Amino acid sequence: MISEERITTHSEGRPKKPVKRDIVKGVRFTKAEFYVVKQKAAKAGIGISSFIRQMAINAKIKPLLDEEERQFVRQLVGIANNLNQLTKKGHQQGFLTAVLMFEKYKNYIDELLQKLKR
């Protein structure tokens, strides 16, 4: 007599996830930074890894300066150099000449600052 064995396939463990996160990257924090991230994650009610992932994907980071603002800063640096030269000239030739040139640069700086505020 031949016995028939019934073969059943049982899936062991939990089912496979449809999207697997297989890339691991490390992030280093100071103790203070980690405490802040941990508190924010707890406040949001999610785990630290989920919080960091969502912040990395969804957060909007404003760049420090765009190209136009960098141009304004370069111009302001140039004006600062000119003002230093005016101060030197004021000490050498008298302040009347320097004051007239200073007024010209003051107006120019005001215009640049108005453009930068926009």
A tleap script that builds the chain and sets N, CA, C and O, in Angstrom:
source leaprc.protein.ff14SB
mol = sequence {
  NMET ILE SER GLU GLU ARG ILE THR THR HIE
  SER GLU GLY ARG PRO LYS LYS PRO VAL LYS
  ARG ASP ILE VAL LYS GLY VAL ARG PHE THR
  LYS ALA GLU PHE TYR VAL VAL LYS GLN LYS
  ALA ALA LYS ALA GLY ILE GLY ILE SER SER
  PHE ILE ARG GLN MET ALA ILE ASN ALA LYS
  ILE LYS PRO LEU LEU ASP GLU GLU GLU ARG
  GLN PHE VAL ARG GLN LEU VAL GLY ILE ALA
  ASN ASN LEU ASN GLN LEU THR LYS LYS GLY
  HIE GLN GLN GLY PHE LEU THR ALA VAL LEU
  MET PHE GLU LYS TYR LYS ASN TYR ILE ASP
  GLU LEU LEU GLN LYS LEU LYS CARG
}
set mol.1.N position { 0.832 -1.153 0.000 }
set mol.1.CA position { 0.000 0.000 0.000 }
set mol.1.C position { 0.888 1.231 0.000 }
set mol.1.O position { 1.841 1.331 0.773 }
set mol.2.N position { 0.554 2.177 -0.893 }
set mol.2.CA position { 1.319 3.407 -1.024 }
set mol.2.C position { 0.545 4.512 -0.321 }
set mol.2.O position { -0.638 4.741 -0.570 }
set mol.3.N position { 1.250 5.169 0.547 }
set mol.3.CA position { 0.581 6.265 1.261 }
set mol.3.C position { 0.781 7.577 0.499 }
set mol.3.O position { 1.870 7.912 0.033 }
set mol.4.N position { -0.269 8.252 0.408 }
set mol.4.CA position { -0.175 9.547 -0.251 }
set mol.4.C position { 0.057 10.606 0.813 }
set mol.4.O position { -0.641 10.694 1.823 }
set mol.5.N position { 1.066 11.393 0.532 }
set mol.5.CA position { 1.339 12.489 1.455 }
set mol.5.C position { 0.763 13.758 0.861 }
set mol.5.O position { 0.949 14.073 -0.315 }
set mol.6.N position { 0.116 14.412 1.649 }
set mol.6.CA position { -0.449 15.673 1.208 }
set mol.6.C position { 0.591 16.768 1.460 }
set mol.6.O position { 1.024 16.981 2.592 }
set mol.7.N position { 0.979 17.453 0.387 }
set mol.7.CA position { 1.962 18.524 0.516 }
set mol.7.C position { 1.208 19.840 0.564 }
set mol.7.O position { 0.459 20.194 -0.347 }
set mol.8.N position { 1.428 20.532 1.628 }
set mol.8.CA position { 0.808 21.851 1.756 }
set mol.8.C position { 1.914 22.886 1.889 }
set mol.8.O position { 2.948 22.654 2.515 }
set mol.9.N position { 1.667 23.998 1.295 }
set mol.9.CA position { 2.655 25.064 1.416 }
set mol.9.C position { 2.118 26.097 2.399 }
set mol.9.O position { 1.067 26.708 2.203 }
set mol.10.N position { 2.858 26.251 3.413 }
set mol.10.CA position { 2.518 27.261 4.416 }
set mol.10.C position { 3.532 28.386 4.295 }
set mol.10.O position { 4.741 28.158 4.248 }
set mol.11.N position { 3.018 29.583 4.246 }
set mol.11.CA position { 3.958 30.700 4.216 }
set mol.11.C position { 4.417 30.940 5.647 }
set mol.11.O position { 3.614 31.120 6.563 }
set mol.12.N position { 5.695 30.936 5.800 }
set mol.12.CA position { 6.271 31.136 7.117 }
set mol.12.C position { 6.447 32.628 7.360 }
set mol.12.O position { 6.919 33.335 6.470 }
set mol.13.N position { 6.090 33.116 8.512 }
set mol.13.CA position { 6.304 34.514 8.865 }
set mol.13.C position { 5.282 35.437 8.233 }
set mol.13.O position { 4.257 35.005 7.706 }
set mol.14.N position { 5.591 36.709 8.303 }
set mol.14.CA position { 4.649 37.693 7.774 }
set mol.14.C position { 4.747 37.758 6.253 }
set mol.14.O position { 5.757 37.361 5.673 }
set mol.15.N position { 3.714 38.249 5.624 }
set mol.15.CA position { 3.736 38.337 4.161 }
set mol.15.C position { 4.770 39.352 3.676 }
set mol.15.O position { 5.140 40.276 4.400 }
set mol.16.N position { 5.222 39.165 2.454 }
set mol.16.CA position { 6.208 40.062 1.866 }
set mol.16.C position { 5.569 41.429 1.629 }
set mol.16.O position { 4.393 41.537 1.283 }
set mol.17.N position { 6.388 42.475 1.830 }
set mol.17.CA position { 5.916 43.831 1.583 }
set mol.17.C position { 5.990 44.115 0.089 }
set mol.17.O position { 6.898 43.634 -0.589 }
set mol.18.N position { 5.041 44.891 -0.428 }
set mol.18.CA position { 5.076 45.194 -1.861 }
set mol.18.C position { 6.273 46.076 -2.239 }
set mol.18.O position { 6.831 45.927 -3.326 }
set mol.19.N position { 6.666 46.988 -1.352 }
set mol.19.CA position { 7.820 47.847 -1.612 }
set mol.19.C position { 8.823 47.617 -0.498 }
set mol.19.O position { 8.531 47.824 0.680 }
set mol.20.N position { 10.002 47.187 -0.892 }
set mol.20.CA position { 11.027 46.859 0.090 }
set mol.20.C position { 12.018 48.004 0.187 }
set mol.20.O position { 12.522 48.483 -0.829 }
set mol.21.N position { 12.296 48.437 1.389 }
set mol.21.CA position { 13.306 49.473 1.614 }
set mol.21.C position { 14.628 48.761 1.844 }
set mol.21.O position { 14.910 48.274 2.939 }
set mol.22.N position { 15.426 48.709 0.797 }
set mol.22.CA position { 16.646 47.932 0.903 }
set mol.22.C position { 17.913 48.776 0.923 }
set mol.22.O position { 19.013 48.231 1.012 }
set mol.23.N position { 17.778 50.100 0.843 }
set mol.23.CA position { 18.946 50.974 0.921 }
set mol.23.C position { 18.999 51.585 2.312 }
set mol.23.O position { 18.031 52.187 2.776 }
set mol.24.N position { 20.133 51.425 2.966 }
set mol.24.CA position { 20.297 51.921 4.327 }
set mol.24.C position { 21.344 53.026 4.315 }
set mol.24.O position { 22.452 52.835 3.814 }
set mol.25.N position { 20.990 54.180 4.868 }
set mol.25.CA position { 21.921 55.293 5.012 }
set mol.25.C position { 21.912 55.716 6.472 }
set mol.25.O position { 20.865 55.755 7.117 }
set mol.26.N position { 23.071 56.025 6.969 }
set mol.26.CA position { 23.181 56.441 8.361 }
set mol.26.C position { 23.194 57.949 8.494 }
set mol.26.O position { 23.692 58.657 7.619 }
set mol.27.N position { 22.647 58.432 9.586 }
set mol.27.CA position { 22.645 59.853 9.901 }
set mol.27.C position { 23.239 60.004 11.290 }
set mol.27.O position { 22.872 59.279 12.215 }
set mol.28.N position { 24.153 60.943 11.430 }
set mol.28.CA position { 24.763 61.180 12.734 }
set mol.28.C position { 24.167 62.430 13.364 }
set mol.28.O position { 24.011 63.455 12.701 }
set mol.29.N position { 23.838 62.338 14.643 }
set mol.29.CA position { 23.291 63.449 15.403 }
set mol.29.C position { 24.137 63.692 16.631 }
set mol.29.O position { 24.773 62.772 17.147 }
set mol.30.N position { 24.149 64.924 17.101 }
set mol.30.CA position { 24.662 65.179 18.441 }
set mol.30.C position { 23.562 64.742 19.402 }
set mol.30.O position { 22.438 64.469 18.981 }
set mol.31.N position { 23.876 64.677 20.657 }
set mol.31.CA position { 22.848 64.274 21.629 }
set mol.31.C position { 21.693 65.265 21.636 }
set mol.31.O position { 20.530 64.871 21.733 }
set mol.32.N position { 22.013 66.547 21.534 }
set mol.32.CA position { 20.963 67.566 21.532 }
set mol.32.C position { 20.089 67.452 20.287 }
set mol.32.O position { 18.865 67.544 20.383 }
set mol.33.N position { 20.705 67.252 19.115 }
set mol.33.CA position { 19.943 67.111 17.879 }
set mol.33.C position { 19.043 65.877 17.925 }
set mol.33.O position { 17.885 65.924 17.509 }
set mol.34.N position { 19.587 64.784 18.432 }
set mol.34.CA position { 18.796 63.557 18.510 }
set mol.34.C position { 17.606 63.735 19.443 }
set mol.34.O position { 16.514 63.237 19.169 }
set mol.35.N position { 17.819 64.443 20.539 }
set mol.35.CA position { 16.729 64.682 21.492 }
set mol.35.C position { 15.619 65.479 20.814 }
set mol.35.O position { 14.440 65.178 20.998 }
set mol.36.N position { 15.987 66.493 20.032 }
set mol.36.CA position { 14.988 67.309 19.339 }
set mol.36.C position { 14.227 66.464 18.332 }
set mol.36.O position { 13.000 66.546 18.266 }
set mol.37.N position { 14.931 65.646 17.540 }
set mol.37.CA position { 14.281 64.794 16.549 }
set mol.37.C position { 13.368 63.786 17.238 }
set mol.37.O position { 12.256 63.530 16.778 }
set mol.38.N position { 13.839 63.225 18.327 }
set mol.38.CA position { 13.048 62.239 19.069 }
set mol.38.C position { 11.762 62.868 19.607 }
set mol.38.O position { 10.696 62.255 19.547 }
set mol.39.N position { 11.864 64.091 20.134 }
set mol.39.CA position { 10.687 64.784 20.660 }
set mol.39.C position { 9.691 65.109 19.546 }
set mol.39.O position { 8.483 64.951 19.721 }
set mol.40.N position { 10.199 65.560 18.411 }
set mol.40.CA position { 9.312 65.889 17.294 }
set mol.40.C position { 8.618 64.641 16.756 }
set mol.40.O position { 7.439 64.688 16.403 }
set mol.41.N position { 9.345 63.526 16.693 }
set mol.41.CA position { 8.750 62.274 16.225 }
set mol.41.C position { 7.673 61.809 17.200 }
set mol.41.O position { 6.606 61.353 16.790 }
set mol.42.N position { 7.964 61.931 18.489 }
set mol.42.CA position { 6.977 61.524 19.492 }
set mol.42.C position { 5.738 62.414 19.415 }
set mol.42.O position { 4.614 61.931 19.549 }
set mol.43.N position { 5.941 63.695 19.202 }
set mol.43.CA position { 4.825 64.630 19.092 }
set mol.43.C position { 3.966 64.314 17.870 }
set mol.43.O position { 2.744 64.463 17.902 }
set mol.44.N position { 4.626 63.871 16.782 }
set mol.44.CA position { 3.899 63.495 15.565 }
set mol.44.C position { 3.266 62.117 15.689 }
set mol.44.O position { 2.403 61.753 14.890 }
set mol.45.N position { 3.694 61.345 16.695 }
set mol.45.CA position { 3.117 60.022 16.906 }
set mol.45.C position { 3.659 58.962 15.969 }
set mol.45.O position { 2.985 57.967 15.702 }
set mol.46.N position { 4.865 59.161 15.468 }
set mol.46.CA position { 5.479 58.178 14.573 }
set mol.46.C position { 6.888 57.876 15.073 }
set mol.46.O position { 7.411 58.566 15.949 }
set mol.47.N position { 7.487 56.844 14.509 }
set mol.47.CA position { 8.838 56.471 14.896 }
set mol.47.C position { 9.868 57.447 14.341 }
set mol.47.O position { 9.584 58.241 13.445 }
set mol.48.N position { 11.061 57.365 14.897 }
set mol.48.CA position { 12.127 58.277 14.497 }
set mol.48.C position { 12.490 58.073 13.025 }
set mol.48.O position { 12.649 59.046 12.288 }
set mol.49.N position { 12.621 56.818 12.593 }
set mol.49.CA position { 12.972 56.551 11.197 }
set mol.49.C position { 11.911 57.089 10.243 }
set mol.49.O position { 12.243 57.695 9.224 }
set mol.50.N position { 10.656 56.875 10.562 }
set mol.50.CA position { 9.568 57.384 9.719 }
set mol.50.C position { 9.577 58.905 9.689 }
set mol.50.O position { 9.358 59.515 8.642 }
set mol.51.N position { 9.831 59.511 10.836 }
set mol.51.CA position { 9.870 60.965 10.912 }
set mol.51.C position { 10.987 61.519 10.037 }
set mol.51.O position { 10.768 62.448 9.260 }
set mol.52.N position { 12.180 60.953 10.160 }
set mol.52.CA position { 13.322 61.421 9.363 }
set mol.52.C position { 13.043 61.217 7.878 }
set mol.52.O position { 13.344 62.091 7.065 }
set mol.53.N position { 12.472 60.075 7.522 }
set mol.53.CA position { 12.163 59.784 6.114 }
set mol.53.C position { 11.169 60.796 5.570 }
set mol.53.O position { 11.361 61.323 4.474 }
set mol.54.N position { 10.103 61.076 6.325 }
set mol.54.CA position { 9.098 62.035 5.862 }
set mol.54.C position { 9.677 63.444 5.756 }
set mol.54.O position { 9.359 64.177 4.819 }
set mol.55.N position { 10.513 63.822 6.700 }
set mol.55.CA position { 11.133 65.146 6.644 }
set mol.55.C position { 12.070 65.256 5.437 }
set mol.55.O position { 12.117 66.293 4.776 }
set mol.56.N position { 12.803 64.200 5.160 }
set mol.56.CA position { 13.735 64.229 4.024 }
set mol.56.C position { 12.994 64.316 2.696 }
set mol.56.O position { 13.484 64.942 1.756 }
set mol.57.N position { 11.838 63.706 2.606 }
set mol.57.CA position { 11.094 63.682 1.346 }
set mol.57.C position { 10.186 64.900 1.195 }
set mol.57.O position { 10.111 65.482 0.112 }
set mol.58.N position { 9.497 65.292 2.265 }
set mol.58.CA position { 8.448 66.304 2.151 }
set mol.58.C position { 8.839 67.705 2.591 }
set mol.58.O position { 8.159 68.664 2.226 }
set mol.59.N position { 9.901 67.858 3.356 }
set mol.59.CA position { 10.230 69.173 3.911 }
set mol.59.C position { 10.714 70.114 2.819 }
set mol.59.O position { 11.382 69.702 1.871 }
set mol.60.N position { 10.367 71.371 2.972 }
set mol.60.CA position { 10.821 72.406 2.051 }
set mol.60.C position { 11.953 73.165 2.738 }
set mol.60.O position { 11.786 73.683 3.842 }
set mol.61.N position { 13.097 73.225 2.076 }
set mol.61.CA position { 14.242 73.936 2.614 }
set mol.61.C position { 14.500 75.135 1.730 }
set mol.61.O position { 14.697 75.006 0.522 }
set mol.62.N position { 14.496 76.299 2.345 }
set mol.62.CA position { 14.739 77.528 1.603 }
set mol.62.C position { 16.240 77.702 1.443 }
set mol.62.O position { 16.974 77.668 2.430 }
set mol.63.N position { 16.707 77.889 0.212 }
set mol.63.CA position { 18.144 78.092 0.026 }
set mol.63.C position { 18.579 79.383 0.704 }
set mol.63.O position { 17.785 80.309 0.869 }
set mol.64.N position { 19.839 79.434 1.093 }
set mol.64.CA position { 20.332 80.617 1.780 }
set mol.64.C position { 20.157 81.865 0.927 }
set mol.64.O position { 19.525 82.829 1.359 }
set mol.65.N position { 20.700 81.854 -0.254 }
set mol.65.CA position { 20.573 82.987 -1.173 }
set mol.65.C position { 20.409 82.467 -2.589 }
set mol.65.O position { 21.056 81.494 -2.977 }
set mol.66.N position { 19.542 83.116 -3.365 }
set mol.66.CA position { 19.481 82.754 -4.771 }
set mol.66.C position { 20.511 83.595 -5.526 }
set mol.66.O position { 21.212 84.407 -4.922 }
set mol.67.N position { 20.602 83.405 -6.829 }
set mol.67.CA position { 21.660 84.058 -7.610 }
set mol.67.C position { 21.536 85.576 -7.581 }
set mol.67.O position { 22.540 86.282 -7.485 }
set mol.68.N position { 20.311 86.076 -7.665 }
set mol.68.CA position { 20.110 87.530 -7.645 }
set mol.68.C position { 20.558 88.120 -6.305 }
set mol.68.O position { 21.205 89.167 -6.267 }
set mol.69.N position { 20.216 87.450 -5.223 }
set mol.69.CA position { 20.627 87.933 -3.895 }
set mol.69.C position { 22.141 87.864 -3.732 }
set mol.69.O position { 22.727 88.729 -3.081 }
set mol.70.N position { 22.783 86.851 -4.312 }
set mol.70.CA position { 24.249 86.776 -4.260 }
set mol.70.C position { 24.886 87.971 -4.974 }
set mol.70.O position { 25.898 88.510 -4.525 }
set mol.71.N position { 24.278 88.373 -6.088 }
set mol.71.CA position { 24.775 89.546 -6.812 }
set mol.71.C position { 24.679 90.792 -5.940 }
set mol.71.O position { 25.604 91.604 -5.906 }
set mol.72.N position { 23.553 90.943 -5.231 }
set mol.72.CA position { 23.390 92.092 -4.343 }
set mol.72.C position { 24.451 92.082 -3.248 }
set mol.72.O position { 25.020 93.122 -2.916 }
set mol.73.N position { 24.708 90.921 -2.699 }
set mol.73.CA position { 25.708 90.822 -1.633 }
set mol.73.C position { 27.085 91.184 -2.176 }
set mol.73.O position { 27.848 91.874 -1.500 }
set mol.74.N position { 27.417 90.730 -3.382 }
set mol.74.CA position { 28.707 91.096 -3.985 }
set mol.74.C position { 28.828 92.606 -4.155 }
set mol.74.O position { 29.878 93.195 -3.899 }
set mol.75.N position { 27.721 93.223 -4.596 }
set mol.75.CA position { 27.741 94.672 -4.757 }
set mol.75.C position { 27.910 95.376 -3.414 }
set mol.75.O position { 28.637 96.364 -3.309 }
set mol.76.N position { 27.233 94.858 -2.386 }
set mol.76.CA position { 27.377 95.458 -1.055 }
set mol.76.C position { 28.800 95.315 -0.530 }
set mol.76.O position { 29.313 96.223 0.125 }
set mol.77.N position { 29.439 94.187 -0.811 }
set mol.77.CA position { 30.829 93.998 -0.385 }
set mol.77.C position { 31.733 94.997 -1.101 }
set mol.77.O position { 32.639 95.571 -0.496 }
set mol.78.N position { 31.483 95.198 -2.390 }
set mol.78.CA position { 32.253 96.186 -3.138 }
set mol.78.C position { 32.061 97.587 -2.574 }
set mol.78.O position { 33.013 98.360 -2.470 }
set mol.79.N position { 30.824 97.906 -2.212 }
set mol.79.CA position { 30.548 99.218 -1.628 }
set mol.79.C position { 31.237 99.364 -0.275 }
set mol.79.O position { 31.736 100.438 0.061 }
set mol.80.N position { 31.263 98.290 0.491 }
set mol.80.CA position { 31.948 98.335 1.788 }
set mol.80.C position { 33.427 98.655 1.598 }
set mol.80.O position { 34.010 99.426 2.361 }
set mol.81.N position { 34.022 98.057 0.579 }
set mol.81.CA position { 35.426 98.367 0.289 }
set mol.81.C position { 35.589 99.839 -0.083 }
set mol.81.O position { 36.532 100.502 0.349 }
set mol.82.N position { 34.646 100.339 -0.897 }
set mol.82.CA position { 34.710 101.752 -1.282 }
set mol.82.C position { 34.560 102.668 -0.070 }
set mol.82.O position { 35.229 103.697 0.022 }
set mol.83.N position { 33.689 102.293 0.850 }
set mol.83.CA position { 33.511 103.109 2.058 }
set mol.83.C position { 34.785 103.127 2.906 }
set mol.83.O position { 35.132 104.148 3.500 }
set mol.84.N position { 35.465 102.002 2.954 }
set mol.84.CA position { 36.742 101.980 3.680 }
set mol.84.C position { 37.743 102.925 3.021 }
set mol.84.O position { 38.496 103.622 3.701 }
set mol.85.N position { 37.742 102.940 1.696 }
set mol.85.CA position { 38.639 103.851 0.985 }
set mol.85.C position { 38.241 105.305 1.228 }
set mol.85.O position { 39.099 106.179 1.354 }
set mol.86.N position { 36.919 105.561 1.292 }
set mol.86.CA position { 36.457 106.916 1.601 }
set mol.86.C position { 36.911 107.364 2.982 }
set mol.86.O position { 37.316 108.512 3.164 }
set mol.87.N position { 36.847 106.486 3.928 }
set mol.87.CA position { 37.292 106.814 5.282 }
set mol.87.C position { 38.766 107.177 5.275 }
set mol.87.O position { 39.183 108.152 5.899 }
set mol.88.N position { 39.537 106.392 4.573 }
set mol.88.CA position { 40.975 106.678 4.480 }
set mol.88.C position { 41.204 108.034 3.814 }
set mol.88.O position { 42.012 108.836 4.282 }
set mol.89.N position { 40.475 108.284 2.701 }
set mol.89.CA position { 40.607 109.557 1.991 }
set mol.89.C position { 40.153 110.718 2.874 }
set mol.89.O position { 40.735 111.802 2.840 }
set mol.90.N position { 39.111 110.477 3.662 }
set mol.90.CA position { 38.625 111.509 4.582 }
set mol.90.C position { 39.679 111.887 5.601 }
set mol.90.O position { 39.821 113.063 5.937 }
set mol.91.N position { 40.405 110.934 6.088 }
set mol.91.CA position { 41.469 111.218 7.043 }
set mol.91.C position { 42.637 111.945 6.371 }
set mol.91.O position { 43.298 112.772 6.999 }
set mol.92.N position { 42.890 111.638 5.101 }
set mol.92.CA position { 44.032 112.238 4.408 }
set mol.92.C position { 43.715 113.621 3.828 }
set mol.92.O position { 44.514 114.546 3.967 }
set mol.93.N position { 42.550 113.767 3.177 }
set mol.93.CA position { 42.265 114.994 2.430 }
set mol.93.C position { 41.208 115.872 3.076 }
set mol.93.O position { 40.932 116.961 2.573 }
set mol.94.N position { 40.629 115.448 4.135 }
set mol.94.CA position { 39.547 116.209 4.759 }
set mol.94.C position { 38.227 115.505 4.515 }
set mol.94.O position { 38.056 114.776 3.538 }
set mol.95.N position { 37.314 115.737 5.413 }
set mol.95.CA position { 36.071 114.979 5.372 }
set mol.95.C position { 35.041 115.545 4.408 }
set mol.95.O position { 34.066 114.855 4.112 }
set mol.96.N position { 35.199 116.747 3.910 }
set mol.96.CA position { 34.215 117.311 2.994 }
set mol.96.C position { 34.134 116.496 1.701 }
set mol.96.O position { 33.041 116.197 1.222 }
set mol.97.N position { 35.286 116.140 1.141 }
set mol.97.CA position { 35.318 115.319 -0.080 }
set mol.97.C position { 34.702 113.950 0.184 }
set mol.97.O position { 33.932 113.435 -0.626 }
set mol.98.N position { 35.048 113.378 1.315 }
set mol.98.CA position { 34.547 112.040 1.655 }
set mol.98.C position { 33.039 112.048 1.873 }
set mol.98.O position { 32.356 111.096 1.495 }
set mol.99.N position { 32.508 113.117 2.482 }
set mol.99.CA position { 31.071 113.181 2.756 }
set mol.99.C position { 30.286 113.210 1.444 }
set mol.99.O position { 29.258 112.543 1.327 }
set mol.100.N position { 30.751 113.963 0.472 }
set mol.100.CA position { 30.050 114.031 -0.816 }
set mol.100.C position { 30.030 112.660 -1.497 }
set mol.100.O position { 29.002 112.254 -2.039 }
set mol.101.N position { 31.140 111.957 -1.472 }
set mol.101.CA position { 31.191 110.623 -2.075 }
set mol.101.C position { 30.371 109.632 -1.257 }
set mol.101.O position { 29.759 108.718 -1.811 }
set mol.102.N position { 30.360 109.814 0.051 }
set mol.102.CA position { 29.595 108.922 0.921 }
set mol.102.C position { 28.108 109.009 0.608 }
set mol.102.O position { 27.419 107.989 0.589 }
set mol.103.N position { 27.603 110.222 0.360 }
set mol.103.CA position { 26.182 110.396 0.033 }
set mol.103.C position { 25.813 109.600 -1.217 }
set mol.103.O position { 24.745 108.990 -1.278 }
set mol.104.N position { 26.695 109.607 -2.209 }
set mol.104.CA position { 26.449 108.853 -3.445 }
set mol.104.C position { 26.315 107.361 -3.143 }
set mol.104.O position { 25.389 106.704 -3.618 }
set mol.105.N position { 27.241 106.837 -2.354 }
set mol.105.CA position { 27.190 105.404 -2.013 }
set mol.105.C position { 26.027 105.069 -1.094 }
set mol.105.O position { 25.468 103.976 -1.172 }
set mol.106.N position { 25.662 105.994 -0.230 }
set mol.106.CA position { 24.522 105.768 0.680 }
set mol.106.C position { 23.247 105.560 -0.129 }
set mol.106.O position { 22.477 104.639 0.146 }
set mol.107.N position { 23.024 106.408 -1.117 }
set mol.107.CA position { 21.836 106.260 -1.969 }
set mol.107.C position { 21.857 104.935 -2.722 }
set mol.107.O position { 20.823 104.281 -2.864 }
set mol.108.N position { 23.024 104.543 -3.200 }
set mol.108.CA position { 23.155 103.286 -3.927 }
set mol.108.C position { 22.862 102.097 -3.012 }
set mol.108.O position { 22.206 101.141 -3.427 }
set mol.109.N position { 23.341 102.153 -1.782 }
set mol.109.CA position { 23.073 101.080 -0.812 }
set mol.109.C position { 21.589 100.998 -0.512 }
set mol.109.O position { 21.037 99.901 -0.424 }
set mol.110.N position { 20.933 102.140 -0.355 }
set mol.110.CA position { 19.494 102.138 -0.099 }
set mol.110.C position { 18.723 101.460 -1.228 }
set mol.110.O position { 17.795 100.691 -0.979 }
set mol.111.N position { 19.114 101.749 -2.476 }
set mol.111.CA position { 18.455 101.109 -3.616 }
set mol.111.C position { 18.650 99.593 -3.589 }
set mol.111.O position { 17.707 98.836 -3.820 }
set mol.112.N position { 19.874 99.158 -3.305 }
set mol.112.CA position { 20.135 97.716 -3.253 }
set mol.112.C position { 19.340 97.045 -2.150 }
set mol.112.O position { 18.796 95.958 -2.347 }
set mol.113.N position { 19.268 97.675 -1.003 }
set mol.113.CA position { 18.510 97.087 0.105 }
set mol.113.C position { 17.021 97.009 -0.216 }
set mol.113.O position { 16.359 96.048 0.175 }
set mol.114.N position { 16.491 97.987 -0.910 }
set mol.114.CA position { 15.083 97.928 -1.316 }
set mol.114.C position { 14.846 96.759 -2.264 }
set mol.114.O position { 13.837 96.064 -2.147 }
set mol.115.N position { 15.768 96.535 -3.206 }
set mol.115.CA position { 15.649 95.403 -4.129 }
set mol.115.C position { 15.758 94.079 -3.377 }
set mol.115.O position { 15.062 93.117 -3.703 }
set mol.116.N position { 16.625 94.031 -2.380 }
set mol.116.CA position { 16.837 92.807 -1.616 }
set mol.116.C position { 15.625 92.459 -0.770 }
set mol.116.O position { 15.349 91.279 -0.551 }
set mol.117.N position { 14.895 93.456 -0.291 }
set mol.117.CA position { 13.710 93.217 0.542 }
set mol.117.C position { 12.576 92.578 -0.245 }
set mol.117.O position { 11.738 91.892 0.340 }
set mol.118.N position { 12.530 92.786 -1.561 }
set mol.118.CA position { 11.451 92.219 -2.365 }
set mol.118.C position { 11.504 90.764 -2.443 }
set mol.118.O position { 10.655 90.149 -3.088 }
savepdb mol mol.pdb
quit
